[in-house]
């Protein structure tokens, strides 16, 4: 999921993101978050949204 177009993140948007993630996982699709701008990341932290159940693209990188 590309977050680069998301300007604001609230509980309604977050709820939709988690629902989309659940459906995609049920379909066997590995979901990855990308495009999270610093301002959006700060909002996520301030509001207390826990996105840890959705993988970030960095977690798929093998070293």
N, C-alpha and C positions, 0 to 999 in steps of 0.2 A: 504494500500500500504506500503510495507516494503522498506525503504530507506537505509537499512544497506549495500546493494551492490553498492550504488551510490557513485562513487569516486569524481565526479565533477558535478556541476549543472550550466547549462547556460540557455540562453533563449530558445534554441531549446528543451532541456530536459524538462524545465518548461512548455513549450507549450504542449508537449505530455502528461505530467502529468495532466494538466487541461483538456485536451480532454478526456483522460481516465476517469477522475473523472466525467465529464459531462455524458458520456455514462453510467457509472455504476449507477449514480443517476437516470437517466432516466429508468433504469431497476429496480429501487426500492432497490438498494443495498446501505447500509450505509457504506461510505468509511471512513477509519481512517488511519492516518499517523503513522507509527512506525519506529523505527530504525534510527532516525536522530542523527548522531554522532555530537559531539560539533563542529568539524571543518566544517562540512557541514552546521550546523546552523549558524556559523559565516559567511560563504560564502553567505548564503541566505540573511542575514542582510546587509552585505557589498554591494551586488549587488542590493538590494532593492526589492527582490522578496516577494510578499505578498501571503502567503499560508493560510491566515486566512479563506478563503472560504472553505477550506478542514478541516474537523474536525481532531483533534489529539486524540489519544487513551485516553488521560487524560480527555477529555471532556465527555467521555461516562461513566466515573466512578461515581457511586452514593455514596454520603456520608450520 
